[in-house]
Structure formats: C-alpha cells, structure tokens
Amino acid sequence: MQIALIGIGKIANYQMQAITHTPGIKLIDAHDLDPNKAEELPGSVQFHDDLEKMLKKSKADAFLVSTPTSTHFEVAMRVIESDRIAIVEKPLCTSQSEMDALLTAARTRKLPLYTAFHPAYGREVDWWREQRESHNFDLGNLLGFDTCFADPYYIDGKLTLGAVGKTGAWTDSGASGLSALARLIDPATMQLVDGRMTVIPSLNCAQVQGLAIYSFMEQDKKGFGVVDTNWTLGKNYKATRLRYENGIVTLDHAKELATLDLFDQEALVFNLATDKPRLVNHYCGVFSDLTAMFAKGEDNTGLSEVIHRLLFAALSH
C-alpha cells in the first residue's frame, strides 16, 4: 500500500518512523504549506507544494491527513471530492454535522474512509486484550472505568506551544480516550449520561477541560465510567483504570505500563515499552491494521462513527 502525507508537523515524524517499521506500506508523496518542511522527508519521498496537483498526480492509494485538527474536515473533504481515499488523524472532524457530511461524501463515491485512532494501539491496551482473550487472569465482570487524558497545555493563564494545531481538550483527547476504550469495551453499548465542558472565552480553544460519564453493558449488566480530559493539570498523565469484580487493571498510556491489582494478591507491574517511542508503537499498530483492512477492501468507518457520536454527544449535552 502506498500513501501520501498531507501536513508535515510534529506527529508526522512519528508516522514516518512507524511506516518504516510496518511491512506492506510505503510513503511516496507529501505536501505541506511550508516548503521548508520538505527537508524533513526521506529522500525517497516526493514533496509537493500544491495539494491539488498532488491529489491529481500521486500514485498513492490513500492520503493521510495530518494537519491541525480544525482543518481535518476541509482537507479530508478535498481528498474525497478528488475521488481519493482519505486516512484522517483523530479526531476525524470537530462536529456531528461535519462527520455526517464526510461519511455521506465517502459513501456516495463508494470510497473507504479511515480514522487513525493511534492511542487505541498502545502496547498496554494490546497487552490487556491479549490477557483477556487468553483467560490468563480471572477478574470477573467489568464494573466500571475511569479514563484520564491530561496534557500540560494551559499554564499561567496561557496556552502552551503544545496546544498549537489542537482544537480543545475534549475534542482532541476525548477521541483518544474513547478510542482506547473501544478496544476494551463494546462502544456500541455505551451511552452518554452527562457531559461537562470548561471553556475560557479569552482563549483560542474550544475547551481546556472536558468530562463525560457513560454507561455501558457487560454480560447483560450495566456499568458506568468517566472519561476526563484536562489541559490545566500541568502534567502529562494518560491512564485508564478498569474496575472488575476481583481486581483493578490500570493501563498507563503515557508510560506504556500495565498494573494488575488482584484483591487477594500483591500488585503486578508490566513494563511494555520498547526501544521505539510510544507514538511510533501506536502508529505501527495503526498502519498494520490499515494495510490489512485496505487489502480486504474494508475501512473503520463504522467504528469511527460510533466513537465520534459518543464524543460529540458530550459536547452538546
């Protein structure tokens, strides 16, 4: 599978590294509004200063939209309207109406549409999925969860450089938390209970903090969980705590750690980090699944639609 990259920002470095580690995928073209970004590309990748020309001329099978969040809708729509396949960095867009328009455009043209939910492919998430599938630990039914994605993007009354390109704490990180949960809980069973957003009108961002409470079904029993996103804590903290009948599993998404705390045993800690950066590990998972889906003519639109509806429901609650 050959892909082209639209937007050569901070995250693109991790994406390009992951491509080199993933069989069956190759980066051949790239575009950015800043021509100096061409220097960051491998020598085998052709830089284009005009997006429309790249969409027409490139032999890429799909185009990875890795631009600022607020532009995802516009750029993805340009790709789709050129009858090309779009892969869009999470979140796909910033509103329900935008999502509906993108889905309609892709389906009308019978084009696959992918969302790159990279936090869902953390090694700690993969590890716990493997433990459950192998029945290595008997924790009983899942009772509840709490997920927190916090970044130090609001300090001393100002947004930091880390917030550049992002729309808001909930819009960007809510998609992260929900996508990770979607690999651990059936997202189709989740329903919004309450949503609470914190907005500072003087700041150029949609939210500095966002929280949503969801219900879910597990083995015909209802449980509840919280997804919290926060730019005001002054630290990088990303974790999901799963509360089961017989213990607690904590997945540290920032440190790639898993802690298993059975109620009658000493806690077990599993370090799942590798020699590659965390985000490279994430994108290796994204691209591995992407190439497998592409080979079968499939996409993850159904999953993306469920996750984004849960995300946007909290904004409008």
C-alpha positions, 0 to 999 in steps of 0.5 A, spaced: 500 500 500 502 506 498 500 513 501 501 520 501 502 525 507 498 531 507 501 536 513 508 535 515 508 537 523 510 534 529 506 527 529 508 526 522 515 524 524 512 519 528 508 516 522 514 516 518 518 512 523 512 507 524 511 506 516 518 504 516 517 499 521 510 496 518 511 491 512 506 492 506 506 500 506 510 505 503 510 513 503 511 516 496 508 523 496 507 529 501 505 536 501 505 541 506 504 549 506 511 550 508 516 548 503 521 548 508 518 542 511 520 538 505 527 537 508 524 533 513 522 527 508 526 521 506 529 522 500 525 517 497 519 521 498 516 526 493 514 533 496 509 537 493 507 544 494 500 544 491 495 539 494 491 539 488 496 537 483 498 532 488 491 529 489 491 529 481 498 526 480 500 521 486 500 514 485 498 513 492 492 509 494 490 513 500 492 520 503 493 521 510 491 527 513 495 530 518 494 537 519 491 541 525 485 538 527 480 544 525 482 543 518 481 535 518 474 536 515 476 541 509 482 537 507 479 530 508 473 533 504 478 535 498 481 528 498 474 525 497 471 530 492 478 528 488 475 521 488 481 519 493 481 515 499 482 519 505 486 516 512 484 522 517 488 523 524 483 523 530 479 526 531 476 525 524 472 532 524 470 537 530 462 536 529 456 531 528 454 535 522 461 535 519 462 527 520 455 526 517 457 530 511 464 526 510 461 519 511 455 521 506 461 524 501 465 517 502 459 513 501 456 516 495 463 515 491 463 508 494 470 510 497 473 507 504 474 512 509 479 511 515 480 514 522 487 513 525 485 512 532 493 511 534 492 511 542 487 505 541 494 501 539 498 502 545 502 496 547 498 496 554 491 496 551 494 490 546 497 487 552 490 487 556 486 484 550 491 479 549 490 477 557 483 477 556 482 473 550 487 468 553 483 467 560 490 468 563 487 472 569 480 471 572 477 478 574 470 477 573 465 482 570 467 489 568 464 494 573 466 500 571 472 505 568 475 511 569 479 514 563 484 520 564 487 524 558 491 530 561 496 534 557 500 540 560 497 545 555 494 551 559 499 554 564 499 561 567 493 563 564 496 561 557 496 556 552 502 552 551 506 551 544 503 544 545 496 546 544 498 549 537 494 545 531 489 542 537 482 544 537 480 543 545 481 538 550 475 534 549 475 534 542 482 532 541 483 527 547 476 525 548 477 521 541 483 518 544 480 516 550 474 513 547 478 510 542 482 506 547 476 504 550 473 501 544 478 496 544 476 494 551 469 495 551 463 494 546 462 502 544 456 500 541 453 499 548 455 505 551 451 511 552 452 518 554 449 520 561 452 527 562 457 531 559 461 537 562 465 542 558 470 548 561 471 553 556 475 560 557 472 565 552 479 569 552 482 563 549 483 560 542 480 553 544 474 550 544 475 547 551 481 546 556 477 541 560 472 536 558 468 530 562 463 525 560 460 519 564 457 513 560 454 507 561 455 501 558 453 493 558 457 487 560 454 480 560 447 483 560 449 488 566 450 495 566 456 499 568 458 506 568 465 510 567 468 517 566 472 519 561 476 526 563 480 530 559 484 536 562 489 541 559 490 545 566 493 539 570 500 541 568 502 534 567 502 529 562 498 523 565 494 518 560 491 512 564 485 508 564 483 504 570 478 498 569 474 496 575 472 488 575 469 484 580 476 481 583 481 486 581 483 493 578 487 493 571 490 500 570 493 501 563 498 507 563 498 510 556 503 515 557 508 510 560 506 504 556 505 500 563 500 495 565 498 494 573 494 488 575 491 489 582 488 482 584 484 483 591 487 477 594 494 478 591 500 483 591 500 488 585 503 486 578 507 491 574 508 490 566 513 494 563 511 494 555 515 499 552 520 498 547 526 501 544 521 505 539 517 511 542 510 510 544 507 514 538 511 510 533 508 503 537 501 506 536 502 508 529 505 501 527 499 498 530 495 503 526 498 502 519 498 494 520 491 494 521 490 499 515 494 495 510 490 489 512 483 492 512 485 496 505 487 489 502 480 486 504 477 492 501 474 494 508 475 501 512 473 503 520 468 507 518 463 504 522 467 504 528 469 511 527 462 513 527 460 510 533 466 513 537 465 520 534 457 520 536 459 518 543 464 524 543 460 529 540 454 527 544 458 530 550 459 536 547 452 538 546 449 535 552 
